[in-house]
Amino acid sequence: MGDSSGQPGIHTYKSLAEEDPFGSVEPPKRPTGSLVMHSMAMFGREFCYAVEAAYVTPVLLSVGLPRSLYSMVWLLSPVLGFLLQPVVGLASDHCRARWGRRRPYILTLGVVMLLGMAMYLNGDAIVSALIADPRRKLIWAISVTMIGVVLFDFAADFIDGPIKAYLFDVCTHRDKERGLHYHALFTGLGGALGYLLGAIDWAHLELGRLLGTEFQVMFFLSSLVLTLCFIIHLCSIPEAPLRDVAKDIPPQQAPQDLALSSDRMYEYGSIEKVKNGYVNPELALQGEENKNPAEQTRRTMTTKSLLRALIGMPPHYRCLCVSHLIGWTAFLSNMLFFTDFMGQIVYHGDPYTAHNSTEFLIYQRGVEVGCWGLCINSVFSSLYSYFQKALVPYIGVKGLYFMGYLLFGLGTGLIGLFPNVYSTLVMCTLFGVMSSTLYTVPFNLITAYHREEQEGQRQQARGGGPEGSARGQGVDCAALTCMVQLAQILVGGGLGLLVNMAGSVVVVVITASAVALIGCCFVALFVRYMD
């Protein structure tokens, strides 16, 4: 992945090709500081997610959004993410920018996150300053706020795939595992800090009086944290660009060394490897047929070829995606309705009464305590992520995966059957176990699958056989994170109907428990684990 000439300003990796002419690039060992810097993106992203969770409902209510449009706000972003995230993953696999394959996408999505936050936290103030007519002002305020929420969710969901792929591209297998643990650690810390700052009454503090409203205060803090975290992240580890084959391989060698059949081009996210690094497959096709590189790129990046690639996903990848879908469906079923559950079921409040009534004030108190429960979840997620490495030698990756689903299923089942303030807050620690599990174990398995394939290619090449193709890690990570969007679609479209049918929010946690326990069986029986 780097130029072996050692020219100044170009980051170089030691290639295994020195010992094995068919070897693939092995990045150097990364220091802990670089991995921590790389994880700062997850801290900033989760901080902003927590701010959204704390403020987006008050913002939507304050601009007068009708209840009939709530489902549209929450469903539009995951629908777009589910449809388009594999396209972004595949595009980043083929990106030939000089800055690297993943970082241009991360930077772009980070800017979109900032734009979305600016629109949904400041939209009402901006519209009020520009439009005087009350009716037009209401329509524009609702529109700008909705667009801001969708843009933020869209970019924040999308950005996880390129961040993970960036880590996988520039790290060894051991550093990938360390990096994922740091990602989960800083994800929990960012969420905890975001929830804590969201619980502060900024309107009565000096910063709140200076900036105007608490919405403007949270935008200022969120944009500052996100910008600093992403600058640190993008400067953490150098990323070598995807090289043009023509610059590395003499033209007379291209037909023999880089021939790529049309069938192999459509293997699941395939990226061919050659002597000194990763090669763009559509560029490699020039050795077989003298075609325009831009035309080949368009051919490879069509939706049809992408769907063929995803449909042709190997069975163990498909099972991992299904288990990820089950886990996130259970987790989101509980987390998205948790504060409402605390207010209505645990505290016996009523959100539909007058805002000055005792029942409504009790409900608000339950929501506040629910926010502290989410903070406990984030803190324990960070702690558990740190100690996960110590548990692996004793229970293995399969044990970690199974235990995360089992503890979450039992915890949500208990709070649904026996709702109590203190026991519910204690069970929030088990939510943190599930959160950390979902952020680490599936991606650890992805790296293990890729490592096995790379070893198989090296052995095949040493035996004199043709070298196989390796799946692009960007599209693999995107396919996995697409399951989060699909889970949001299922939860947003299904749980509201279940609550209306049951007449109680308690059905939410019972559903989360049942889905998680089903997930226990699935991860034990169908997911493939590596020794």
RODREN-990450 format. One line per field, with one value per residue (C-alpha): residue number from 1; x, y, z. Coordinates in steps of 0.02 Angstrom, whole numbers. Example, Ala and Ser with C-alpha at 12.3 -4.5 7.8 and 13.67 -1.06 7.14 Angstrom:
% RODREN-990450
num = (1 | 2)
px = (615 | 684)
py = (-225 | -53)
pz = (390 | 357)
//
This chain:
% RODREN-990450
num = (1 | 2 | 3 | 4 | 5 | 6 | 7 | 8 | 9 | 10 | 11 | 12 | 13 | 14 | 15 | 16 | 17 | 18 | 19 | 20 | 21 | 22 | 23 | 24 | 25 | 26 | 27 | 28 | 29 | 30 | 31 | 32 | 33 | 34 | 35 | 36 | 37 | 38 | 39 | 40 | 41 | 42 | 43 | 44 | 45 | 46 | 47 | 48 | 49 | 50 | 51 | 52 | 53 | 54 | 55 | 56 | 57 | 58 | 59 | 60 | 61 | 62 | 63 | 64 | 65 | 66 | 67 | 68 | 69 | 70 | 71 | 72 | 73 | 74 | 75 | 76 | 77 | 78 | 79 | 80 | 81 | 82 | 83 | 84 | 85 | 86 | 87 | 88 | 89 | 90 | 91 | 92 | 93 | 94 | 95 | 96 | 97 | 98 | 99 | 100 | 101 | 102 | 103 | 104 | 105 | 106 | 107 | 108 | 109 | 110 | 111 | 112 | 113 | 114 | 115 | 116 | 117 | 118 | 119 | 120 | 121 | 122 | 123 | 124 | 125 | 126 | 127 | 128 | 129 | 130 | 131 | 132 | 133 | 134 | 135 | 136 | 137 | 138 | 139 | 140 | 141 | 142 | 143 | 144 | 145 | 146 | 147 | 148 | 149 | 150 | 151 | 152 | 153 | 154 | 155 | 156 | 157 | 158 | 159 | 160 | 161 | 162 | 163 | 164 | 165 | 166 | 167 | 168 | 169 | 170 | 171 | 172 | 173 | 174 | 175 | 176 | 177 | 178 | 179 | 180 | 181 | 182 | 183 | 184 | 185 | 186 | 187 | 188 | 189 | 190 | 191 | 192 | 193 | 194 | 195 | 196 | 197 | 198 | 199 | 200 | 201 | 202 | 203 | 204 | 205 | 206 | 207 | 208 | 209 | 210 | 211 | 212 | 213 | 214 | 215 | 216 | 217 | 218 | 219 | 220 | 221 | 222 | 223 | 224 | 225 | 226 | 227 | 228 | 229 | 230 | 231 | 232 | 233 | 234 | 235 | 236 | 237 | 238 | 239 | 240 | 241 | 242 | 243 | 244 | 245 | 246 | 247 | 248 | 249 | 250 | 251 | 252 | 253 | 254 | 255 | 256 | 257 | 258 | 259 | 260 | 261 | 262 | 263 | 264 | 265 | 266 | 267 | 268 | 269 | 270 | 271 | 272 | 273 | 274 | 275 | 276 | 277 | 278 | 279 | 280 | 281 | 282 | 283 | 284 | 285 | 286 | 287 | 288 | 289 | 290 | 291 | 292 | 293 | 294 | 295 | 296 | 297 | 298 | 299 | 300 | 301 | 302 | 303 | 304 | 305 | 306 | 307 | 308 | 309 | 310 | 311 | 312 | 313 | 314 | 315 | 316 | 317 | 318 | 319 | 320 | 321 | 322 | 323 | 324 | 325 | 326 | 327 | 328 | 329 | 330 | 331 | 332 | 333 | 334 | 335 | 336 | 337 | 338 | 339 | 340 | 341 | 342 | 343 | 344 | 345 | 346 | 347 | 348 | 349 | 350 | 351 | 352 | 353 | 354 | 355 | 356 | 357 | 358 | 359 | 360 | 361 | 362 | 363 | 364 | 365 | 366 | 367 | 368 | 369 | 370 | 371 | 372 | 373 | 374 | 375 | 376 | 377 | 378 | 379 | 380 | 381 | 382 | 383 | 384 | 385 | 386 | 387 | 388 | 389 | 390 | 391 | 392 | 393 | 394 | 395 | 396 | 397 | 398 | 399 | 400 | 401 | 402 | 403 | 404 | 405 | 406 | 407 | 408 | 409 | 410 | 411 | 412 | 413 | 414 | 415 | 416 | 417 | 418 | 419 | 420 | 421 | 422 | 423 | 424 | 425 | 426 | 427 | 428 | 429 | 430 | 431 | 432 | 433 | 434 | 435 | 436 | 437 | 438 | 439 | 440 | 441 | 442 | 443 | 444 | 445 | 446 | 447 | 448 | 449 | 450 | 451 | 452 | 453 | 454 | 455 | 456 | 457 | 458 | 459 | 460 | 461 | 462 | 463 | 464 | 465 | 466 | 467 | 468 | 469 | 470 | 471 | 472 | 473 | 474 | 475 | 476 | 477 | 478 | 479 | 480 | 481 | 482 | 483 | 484 | 485 | 486 | 487 | 488 | 489 | 490 | 491 | 492 | 493 | 494 | 495 | 496 | 497 | 498 | 499 | 500 | 501 | 502 | 503 | 504 | 505 | 506 | 507 | 508 | 509 | 510 | 511 | 512 | 513 | 514 | 515 | 516 | 517 | 518 | 519 | 520 | 521 | 522 | 523 | 524 | 525 | 526 | 527 | 528 | 529 | 530 | 531)
px = (0 | 145 | 284 | 433 | 554 | 552 | 527 | 507 | 330 | 262 | 218 | 291 | 248 | 368 | 301 | 297 | 342 | 524 | 505 | 355 | 332 | 146 | 129 | 14 | 57 | 72 | 59 | 179 | 131 | 39 | 79 | -59 | -63 | -106 | -247 | -316 | -309 | -398 | -536 | -573 | -691 | -803 | -797 | -855 | -986 | -1063 | -1056 | -1162 | -1278 | -1310 | -1345 | -1470 | -1555 | -1571 | -1626 | -1705 | -1877 | -1888 | -1828 | -1959 | -2095 | -2040 | -2056 | -2229 | -2196 | -2359 | -2360 | -2404 | -2231 | -2131 | -2118 | -2057 | -1916 | -1856 | -1879 | -1811 | -1630 | -1613 | -1702 | -1576 | -1433 | -1485 | -1499 | -1344 | -1216 | -1149 | -1124 | -1016 | -919 | -887 | -843 | -715 | -639 | -605 | -561 | -394 | -377 | -199 | -256 | -312 | -466 | -566 | -519 | -601 | -767 | -745 | -709 | -859 | -978 | -909 | -951 | -1127 | -1146 | -1101 | -1223 | -1363 | -1331 | -1330 | -1498 | -1593 | -1523 | -1524 | -1655 | -1794 | -1684 | -1620 | -1795 | -1863 | -1728 | -1765 | -1955 | -2087 | -2248 | -2303 | -2371 | -2220 | -2108 | -2191 | -2176 | -1994 | -1946 | -2020 | -1939 | -1766 | -1771 | -1828 | -1695 | -1563 | -1614 | -1613 | -1445 | -1364 | -1430 | -1386 | -1204 | -1179 | -1241 | -1141 | -977 | -955 | -914 | -771 | -699 | -692 | -623 | -489 | -435 | -431 | -331 | -187 | -169 | -109 | -232 | -181 | -191 | -364 | -425 | -344 | -416 | -592 | -581 | -524 | -667 | -794 | -710 | -718 | -893 | -954 | -859 | -926 | -1104 | -1087 | -1017 | -1151 | -1291 | -1213 | -1199 | -1376 | -1440 | -1369 | -1489 | -1388 | -1524 | -1477 | -1289 | -1177 | -1139 | -1325 | -1359 | -1213 | -1265 | -1453 | -1533 | -1479 | -1498 | -1363 | -1253 | -1263 | -1228 | -1073 | -1009 | -1055 | -977 | -819 | -800 | -841 | -718 | -574 | -606 | -611 | -454 | -363 | -437 | -389 | -211 | -192 | -122 | -57 | -162 | -78 | -179 | -236 | -104 | -128 | -73 | 10 | 134 | 187 | 182 | 265 | 137 | 208 | 177 | -1 | -90 | 2 | 3 | -160 | -285 | -456 | -603 | -774 | -840 | -707 | -740 | -911 | -852 | -912 | -824 | -667 | -505 | -359 | -188 | -19 | 161 | 175 | -1 | -182 | -236 | -394 | -480 | -554 | -381 | -310 | -433 | -334 | -207 | -342 | -438 | -380 | -527 | -553 | -524 | -673 | -787 | -723 | -751 | -930 | -959 | -892 | -986 | -1159 | -1300 | -1323 | -1145 | -1159 | -1319 | -1236 | -1090 | -1201 | -1311 | -1152 | -1093 | -1015 | -1129 | -1025 | -1031 | -1218 | -1244 | -1140 | -1248 | -1407 | -1342 | -1295 | -1471 | -1549 | -1436 | -1468 | -1655 | -1659 | -1545 | -1636 | -1806 | -1757 | -1648 | -1760 | -1908 | -1813 | -1845 | -2030 | -2034 | -1958 | -2083 | -2241 | -2208 | -2079 | -2137 | -2321 | -2326 | -2436 | -2363 | -2535 | -2602 | -2585 | -2405 | -2437 | -2519 | -2440 | -2445 | -2348 | -2217 | -2195 | -2172 | -2039 | -1948 | -1949 | -1877 | -1736 | -1695 | -1701 | -1567 | -1457 | -1488 | -1426 | -1273 | -1241 | -1257 | -1125 | -1002 | -1016 | -999 | -830 | -773 | -828 | -741 | -579 | -593 | -654 | -476 | -449 | -605 | -563 | -432 | -561 | -725 | -669 | -752 | -903 | -926 | -916 | -1045 | -1164 | -1145 | -1184 | -1349 | -1395 | -1364 | -1459 | -1606 | -1616 | -1595 | -1731 | -1847 | -1825 | -1860 | -2013 | -2084 | -2029 | -2017 | -1926 | -1818 | -1662 | -1665 | -1692 | -1542 | -1436 | -1491 | -1429 | -1254 | -1308 | -1361 | -1181 | -1121 | -1233 | -1179 | -994 | -1024 | -1111 | -973 | -828 | -863 | -941 | -800 | -671 | -749 | -740 | -553 | -531 | -622 | -513 | -356 | -404 | -435 | -268 | -177 | -267 | -214 | -32 | -31 | -118 | 10 | 156 | 83 | 88 | -98 | -180 | -196 | -375 | -465 | -490 | -651 | -645 | -652 | -751 | -900 | -889 | -899 | -1038 | -1138 | -1122 | -1167 | -1315 | -1396 | -1407 | -1512 | -1621 | -1646 | -1699 | -1825 | -1896 | -1904 | -1974 | -2105 | -2154 | -2140 | -2260 | -2392 | -2355 | -2371 | -2538 | -2602 | -2543 | -2588 | -2429 | -2245 | -2197 | -2216 | -2059 | -1940 | -2024 | -1998 | -1816 | -1790 | -1870 | -1770 | -1607 | -1638 | -1673 | -1508 | -1421 | -1474 | -1424 | -1247 | -1218 | -1277 | -1248 | -1108 | -936 | -793 | -606 | -482)
py = (0 | 117 | 153 | 43 | 172 | 265 | 436 | 580 | 619 | 448 | 329 | 155 | -13 | -161 | -284 | -470 | -484 | -478 | -655 | -709 | -639 | -667 | -595 | -454 | -297 | -310 | -140 | -101 | -116 | 38 | 123 | 140 | 329 | 311 | 191 | 308 | 453 | 346 | 308 | 492 | 491 | 369 | 482 | 634 | 536 | 460 | 626 | 704 | 554 | 577 | 762 | 716 | 589 | 721 | 869 | 813 | 777 | 947 | 1031 | 943 | 984 | 1166 | 1194 | 1116 | 954 | 854 | 682 | 606 | 655 | 578 | 409 | 491 | 578 | 419 | 302 | 407 | 407 | 219 | 180 | 288 | 214 | 35 | 67 | 173 | 120 | -28 | 93 | 205 | 54 | -9 | 166 | 187 | 17 | 88 | 268 | 324 | 492 | 540 | 563 | 381 | 276 | 306 | 477 | 579 | 494 | 516 | 701 | 726 | 635 | 731 | 895 | 830 | 788 | 967 | 1034 | 923 | 978 | 1160 | 1139 | 1046 | 1142 | 1316 | 1299 | 1383 | 1532 | 1551 | 1542 | 1665 | 1790 | 1774 | 1752 | 1858 | 1776 | 1653 | 1520 | 1519 | 1525 | 1368 | 1271 | 1320 | 1287 | 1112 | 1076 | 1137 | 1043 | 881 | 893 | 926 | 772 | 662 | 729 | 704 | 527 | 484 | 542 | 476 | 303 | 302 | 356 | 200 | 90 | 197 | 221 | 33 | 1 | 135 | 44 | -124 | -55 | 18 | -106 | -282 | -412 | -386 | -197 | -213 | -302 | -171 | -32 | -102 | -110 | 72 | 115 | 38 | 119 | 294 | 264 | 236 | 385 | 500 | 444 | 465 | 641 | 689 | 629 | 719 | 885 | 863 | 849 | 1019 | 1167 | 1283 | 1416 | 1474 | 1472 | 1608 | 1513 | 1491 | 1677 | 1720 | 1608 | 1632 | 1461 | 1288 | 1229 | 1350 | 1299 | 1116 | 1156 | 1254 | 1114 | 974 | 1056 | 1096 | 918 | 840 | 951 | 922 | 734 | 716 | 819 | 705 | 551 | 601 | 639 | 479 | 350 | 383 | 301 | 252 | 282 | 143 | 139 | 135 | -33 | 48 | 137 | -20 | -160 | -152 | -159 | -321 | -407 | -349 | -482 | -624 | -560 | -465 | -550 | -544 | -638 | -559 | -686 | -645 | -460 | -488 | -587 | -510 | -343 | -417 | -319 | -405 | -407 | -406 | -410 | -250 | -201 | -178 | -153 | -79 | -222 | -114 | -45 | -220 | -260 | -147 | -287 | -401 | -277 | -104 | -9 | 164 | 161 | 276 | 158 | 9 | 103 | 143 | -39 | -104 | 24 | -6 | -51 | -216 | -272 | -215 | -316 | -467 | -446 | -437 | -582 | -684 | -652 | -809 | -899 | -857 | -672 | -684 | -769 | -636 | -500 | -587 | -602 | -417 | -375 | -475 | -394 | -216 | -247 | -303 | -163 | -22 | -90 | -57 | 99 | 205 | 186 | 170 | 344 | 330 | 161 | 240 | 383 | 280 | 108 | 133 | 305 | 285 | 455 | 509 | 607 | 646 | 750 | 938 | 997 | 1072 | 915 | 802 | 652 | 743 | 807 | 630 | 571 | 705 | 647 | 469 | 528 | 619 | 462 | 364 | 480 | 437 | 254 | 283 | 369 | 214 | 108 | 212 | 213 | 25 | -4 | 84 | -14 | -180 | -141 | -116 | -283 | -383 | -428 | -512 | -620 | -687 | -816 | -891 | -891 | -852 | -740 | -856 | -841 | -651 | -644 | -766 | -684 | -510 | -567 | -677 | -545 | -413 | -531 | -577 | -397 | -325 | -468 | -435 | -249 | -285 | -410 | -319 | -131 | -42 | 114 | 42 | -129 | -47 | 67 | -83 | -177 | -31 | -102 | -255 | -139 | -81 | -261 | -278 | -111 | -154 | -326 | -255 | -129 | -253 | -440 | -436 | -328 | -441 | -586 | -488 | -462 | -646 | -696 | -579 | -645 | -825 | -780 | -691 | -841 | -955 | -845 | -848 | -1037 | -1056 | -941 | -1036 | -1197 | -1127 | -1098 | -935 | -805 | -779 | -618 | -536 | -450 | -263 | -223 | -65 | -156 | -291 | -162 | -71 | -231 | -263 | -87 | -89 | -207 | -62 | 37 | -114 | -138 | 45 | 18 | -136 | -52 | 113 | 29 | -113 | -65 | 82 | -37 | -161 | -25 | 31 | -148 | -189 | -19 | -16 | 25 | -130 | -231 | -142 | -216 | -387 | -385 | -333 | -478 | -606 | -549 | -551 | -728 | -784 | -702 | -808 | -965 | -894 | -839 | -1007 | -1114 | -1021 | -894 | -957 | -925 | -935 | -1025)
pz = (0 | -15 | -137 | -96 | -166 | -1 | -78 | 45 | 97 | 49 | 190 | 158 | 230 | 237 | 110 | 137 | -45 | 5 | 68 | -32 | -208 | -191 | -16 | 30 | 124 | 313 | 400 | 543 | 726 | 785 | 952 | 1080 | 1056 | 872 | 909 | 1043 | 920 | 791 | 919 | 949 | 800 | 894 | 1048 | 948 | 852 | 1008 | 1101 | 964 | 962 | 1150 | 1123 | 988 | 1102 | 1238 | 1131 | 968 | 1043 | 1132 | 972 | 864 | 990 | 1002 | 814 | 809 | 713 | 697 | 775 | 606 | 542 | 685 | 601 | 440 | 534 | 617 | 468 | 324 | 381 | 413 | 249 | 155 | 254 | 221 | 34 | 10 | 141 | 39 | -106 | 4 | 66 | -110 | -170 | -31 | -77 | -251 | -202 | -276 | -188 | -139 | 41 | 53 | 23 | 182 | 250 | 109 | 148 | 336 | 315 | 201 | 317 | 467 | 379 | 344 | 529 | 575 | 446 | 513 | 692 | 640 | 554 | 689 | 838 | 759 | 621 | 717 | 764 | 585 | 509 | 639 | 590 | 403 | 393 | 478 | 416 | 554 | 435 | 322 | 474 | 545 | 382 | 355 | 537 | 531 | 361 | 411 | 576 | 495 | 360 | 493 | 594 | 439 | 379 | 548 | 571 | 392 | 407 | 585 | 535 | 372 | 448 | 555 | 405 | 334 | 509 | 538 | 363 | 392 | 550 | 461 | 314 | 415 | 560 | 591 | 652 | 834 | 817 | 739 | 895 | 1007 | 901 | 910 | 1100 | 1105 | 988 | 1106 | 1257 | 1184 | 1115 | 1292 | 1361 | 1226 | 1257 | 1446 | 1429 | 1303 | 1418 | 1567 | 1474 | 1409 | 1588 | 1638 | 1644 | 1532 | 1527 | 1702 | 1675 | 1605 | 1443 | 1412 | 1437 | 1322 | 1177 | 1194 | 1223 | 1280 | 1100 | 1045 | 1192 | 1145 | 962 | 1012 | 1125 | 1005 | 852 | 951 | 1017 | 848 | 752 | 873 | 880 | 691 | 665 | 787 | 703 | 526 | 582 | 682 | 559 | 382 | 247 | 84 | -75 | -189 | -325 | -512 | -581 | -730 | -616 | -525 | -655 | -826 | -967 | -1036 | -868 | -844 | -948 | -861 | -682 | -670 | -784 | -702 | -771 | -780 | -656 | -526 | -546 | -468 | -317 | -155 | -143 | -221 | -231 | -317 | -233 | -320 | -268 | -168 | -117 | -158 | -338 | -407 | -501 | -637 | -673 | -678 | -817 | -931 | -950 | -1018 | -1123 | -1176 | -1103 | -1030 | -840 | -809 | -906 | -807 | -644 | -692 | -739 | -575 | -470 | -542 | -425 | -516 | -482 | -301 | -275 | -355 | -237 | -83 | -138 | -167 | 12 | 88 | 213 | 368 | 324 | 299 | 467 | 553 | 473 | 531 | 709 | 705 | 646 | 788 | 917 | 860 | 846 | 1028 | 1086 | 996 | 1049 | 1228 | 1211 | 1100 | 1219 | 1383 | 1452 | 1407 | 1495 | 1651 | 1650 | 1619 | 1694 | 1831 | 1892 | 1841 | 1756 | 1612 | 1464 | 1392 | 1537 | 1557 | 1572 | 1744 | 1814 | 1944 | 1827 | 1693 | 1817 | 1882 | 1703 | 1674 | 1830 | 1763 | 1598 | 1690 | 1789 | 1627 | 1556 | 1705 | 1665 | 1488 | 1560 | 1669 | 1512 | 1423 | 1569 | 1595 | 1408 | 1415 | 1568 | 1495 | 1330 | 1424 | 1516 | 1366 | 1317 | 1486 | 1464 | 1291 | 1349 | 1469 | 1373 | 1195 | 1066 | 1057 | 1245 | 1236 | 1098 | 1184 | 1355 | 1287 | 1212 | 1362 | 1496 | 1397 | 1369 | 1553 | 1611 | 1499 | 1544 | 1730 | 1719 | 1613 | 1737 | 1897 | 1861 | 2002 | 2002 | 2083 | 2001 | 1831 | 1855 | 1907 | 1750 | 1645 | 1674 | 1572 | 1431 | 1430 | 1407 | 1255 | 1184 | 1199 | 1124 | 970 | 941 | 952 | 928 | 752 | 685 | 769 | 675 | 511 | 537 | 577 | 417 | 314 | 397 | 357 | 175 | 161 | 233 | 110 | -35 | 18 | 34 | -135 | -217 | -140 | -209 | -385 | -403 | -459 | -323 | -264 | -230 | -61 | -15 | 6 | 191 | 159 | 83 | 218 | 357 | 264 | 244 | 431 | 484 | 363 | 488 | 611 | 487 | 451 | 638 | 654 | 514 | 600 | 770 | 706 | 599 | 713 | 896 | 884 | 819 | 959 | 1092 | 1020 | 1016 | 1193 | 1267 | 1371 | 1345 | 1444 | 1283 | 1220 | 1349 | 1340 | 1151 | 1172 | 1295 | 1179 | 1027 | 1126 | 1190 | 1011 | 966 | 1099 | 1008 | 839 | 889 | 973 | 827 | 664 | 682 | 631 | 754 | 723 | 834)
//
